[in-house]
């Protein structure tokens, strides 16, 4: 019976997620007359970084122009770059962003099911309706930003924290030979989720801190103070290290690579010779010299840096 209920919830969560996504993207395509696009300029910045990453220039807005801190998510461009490398080029990169969003939301809904474990079986079916009932959140989830990815990772961290805090785990931990190793591994697993949260959004440090405290408090009541401290260290240290590494790298890389006003880079772009041209689908980065020599702003979305001819 539990297997049937689980399968039914999986089906329900998948159907609701795809139905809401179809509504969002269907109306978007209606507004753009069939063109895949994004409702926010920041999405196109993510796409630029993803294109550079796929071309072998990670953390660079323009390939060859050096490190730039203009992208607030370290992980998301790499996720998008997978789609770019798989053939989702130009406006179709938004299709890949939609696939990532739907997958991440589905993972979140699966994790949220555990929040209803002490309630009647029907209660968990409220989770998808509650999530999608907020219009502004729906817009954020399917807009192409990293919000959906962040919440999907948060769902994994939530599941890991609840697994540590589950009182049923205490019997296994104390009586099964060697099982303490699995318990310690689970606590490090929460730390790994914390790293992914922080590199997706730096604010994720607060989320992993809350989940770590939640798990540590449950372990304290079950196994004592020392075990609680170990849990907190294993859950929080990796995320803290990732956060500090990000801050240090920003200071070092920005100080040595961010100012390149006169350096010619692959593609003909100079550090001071870039501009964004309006497009029917968003902002397109082009070479100012190309425009000055008679070129136009017309071109494919995410066409990339162009070499001046003549």
N, C-alpha and C positions, 0 to 999 in steps of 0.2 A: 504493500500500500504506500509506503514511504517512497519507493522508487517511482511509482506512478505519479505521485504528487510532485516529486522533484522534476520529472520529465515534463509534467504539465506546466509547472512554473517556468521552466526554461523556454518552452514553446511560447508561453504567454509573454514573457519578457522580450523575446526576440521579435514577436509580431508587433507589439506595441512600439518598440524602438524603431523598427523599419517603417511602421505606419506614420509616426511623427516625422521621421527623416524624409519620407516621401512627400509629406505635406509641405515641409520647409523648402526642400529643394525644388519641388514641383512649382511652387509659387515663385521661387527665385527665377527659374527658367522661363516662366511666363512673363516676368518683368523684364528679363534681358533678351527676350525673343529667342530662346534656345541656346544662349551663350552661358557656359559655366563661368561663374565669377564668385566674388566674395563681397560681403556687405561692409567690410572694414579695411581701411588701408593697411593696418598693421599685419593683416594676413599676407599681403603681398610682400611685406618685409620678410616674414617667415619664409615665403616662397623663394625670395632672392637668396637667403642664407642656405636654404635647402639645395638650390641649384649649384651654388658655390661648393657646398659640401660634396655633392655628387661628382663634381668636377675635380675634386681633390684639394679644395681650398676651404677647409672647415673654419668656422668662426669669422669668415670674411664676407662682407656684404657684396663687394665686387671682387671677382677672382684676381689675385695678385696685388690687391691694394692694402694688404696687411690686416691685422686683427682689428675688429670693431666690436664695441660693446652694445651696439644698437639693438641686438636681439636679447630679450630678457629671459629666454628659455634656452638652455644649452642642449637639452635632449631633443626637443621637438624638431629642429631642422634635420637632425639625423634620421628621425622617423619619416619625415617627409622626403628626405633624400632617397630612401629605399624605393618609394613610389616613383620618384623622378628617374632613378636608374632602371626601374622596371618598365618605363615607357610612358608614364603619366607626365607628359611635357606640356608646357604652355598652360592654357586655361584648364586643361584636364588634370592638372595637379590638384585642383579643387575636388575632383572626383576622389582622388586618393585620400585627401583630408577628410572627406565624408565617410569613407570606409574606416579610417582610423577612429573617427568620432563614434560611429555606430558600434564598432568593436569595443571601444573603451566604455561606452555607456552600458553595453550588455554585461561586461565584466563587473561594473559597479553594481548593477541590479542583482547579479548573482551573489556578490558579497553582502549586499543589504539584506538578503534573505535570512542571514544568521541573526539579524537584529530582532527578528520576529519569532525566534525559536521557542520562546516561553509562552507565546500567545497561540490562540487557535490557528489551525492550518490556513484558514482563509485570509488571515490578517496580512500575510506577506504580499498578497496580490494588490494591496494598497500602495506598495512602494513605487511601482512604475507610474501609477496615476498621480501620486504625490509629487514625484520628480518632474513630470512633464506638465503639471498644472501651472507652473510659473513661466509665463511667456518670455520674460527677460532671460531666464536661465536657458530655455530652449534655444533662443537666439544665440547665446554664448556657446552652447554645446555644439551647434551645427554651423557656426559661422566660419570655421576654419582655424580658429584660434586653438591654443593648447589647453583650454579649459576641460574638454572631454578627456583628453589624455591624462591630465592631472587627476581628475576624479576616478578614472579607471585604475591608476596606480594607487590612489588613496584607498580604493576598494580592496586592493590586494593587501595593503598595510593593515586595514581594518580586519580583514579575515585572519591575518597572521596574529594580530594583537588579541583577538577574541579566542583564537586557538590556544594561545599561551594562558589566557585568563580562565579558560573553561575548567571548572572544578573537576570534571571527569578526567582531565589529564593528570591529576595529582596521583591517582592510584597507579597509573602506568609508570609515572616518574619514580615512585618510591619502591615498587615491587618488582618491576620487570628488569632483569639483568641487562646492563648496558643502555637502558632506555634514557638515562640522564643525558647521554650524548645527543640523543635526538631532541631532548628538551632544550639543550644549549644551542643546537643547530637552529631550532625554531626561533630562538631569541636573536641569533645573528641574522636570520632571515628577515625579521622585522627591521633590523638595521639596514639591510640591503634595500628594502622597500623605501626606507627613509632617504637613502642616497638618491634613488630615482625620483622621489618627491622633490628634493632640493634642487636637483639639476633640471627638473622640469619647470619649477617655479621656486625661487629662493624662499618665498613665504611658507613653503612646505615644511620648513624647520619647525614652525609652531604646531603643525599637524602631527608630525612624528613625535614631538615632545609630549603632546597630549596623549597620544596612543601609547607611548612608552610609559608614562606615568600610570595610565589605566592598567596596563599589563603588570607593571611592577607592584602596584598596590594589591592586585589579586594574588601575585606570587608571595608577597609579604604575609598576607593572611593565611596562606596555605603552607609555605615553606620557611618563613622567617625573614628577618631583615637582610641578612647577607645575600640570600638568593634574590631578593628584590633589588638590591644594589647591583648585582651582576646583571640582572635583566635590564635595568635602566642603562647601564654602561654599554651593553651589547646592542641595545636598541638605538641609543642616541649617538654614540661615538662615531660610527661611519658617516652619519648625516652631518654631524658637526665638522668632521674633517673635510667633507665635500664642500660645505659652505665656506669654510676658511680658505680652502684651495681656490675656490671661485673668486673670492675677494682679492687674494694675493695675485692671482693670475691677471685679473682686471688691472690692478695697479701696475704690474710689471709690463704687460703687453701694451697697454695704452700708452705708457710712458715711452716705449721704444718704437712703436709701430703706427701709432694713430695719426701722426702728422706727416703726411707725404705730399706736400702741395705741388711739387714739380717733377715727381718721378713718373715716368711713362711706364705703364704696366701692360701686360698682355691684354690685347683687345683694344688698345689705343686710348684707354681712359687715363686721365690724370686725376690726382687727388682733388684738384680744385675745378676740374672740368667735367662735372657730372650734373645732371639735372633730371628731374622727373617730368615726363611728358604725360598729359592726360590721355586716357584711353577709354574706349567704351567699356572696358572690363577692369580698369584700375589704373595704377600708376606704373609706367614703364620707364626703366632707366636707360638713357641713351648718352652718346658722346656729344657734347656741345659743339665740338669742332665739326662733326658730321652735319649737324643742323646748320651751322654757320656757312658751310660750303654748299648749301642748297638742299640738304637732306630734310626730311620731315620727321615729325614725331610719330607718324604712322608706322606700325610694325606689330609683330607678334608679341603677345604678352610673354614676359620672361624670355625675350629673345637674347638677352645677355649683352655684354659689352660689345660694341661694334668697332671695327678698325676703320679709321678714316682712309678714304681712297683718294688717289690723285696726288 
